[in-house]
Amino acid sequence: MNKKVAVQTATGQTYGKASEQRRAQQAMPIGASPADVAPSQGVAPGSLGAFNRPTERPTEPITAGVNFGDGPNAIQAGVNQPIRTEDAVLDRLKTIFEQYPNDELADLLDSYIRDGY
């Protein structure tokens, strides 16, 4: 469904703007309208069975795959953990600063970032 959309320009523009708009559309064509795009092939509503049906894993604890309770933790269950790119202390300082901004905390954050902690 790669339908090409005709180049269109707005009326009543200042001199040269319509040509600029036309060149921009030719360089980067407008995509198809949402009505022209095929619907996604997701799961059809109701196709997984009734919500209140019996469990398909009766021996698995409901807490399987989380880092508390019975069953395997997230790593053992193969659940990908988000990779932390920031330091927890820096995150905490930023949160506190957003709630209680002051010069001393700003200086602490600056030195923390500057010194590469």
Helices and strands as residue ranges (DSSP letters): H 17-27, G 34-36, H 74-77, H 88-99, H 103-114
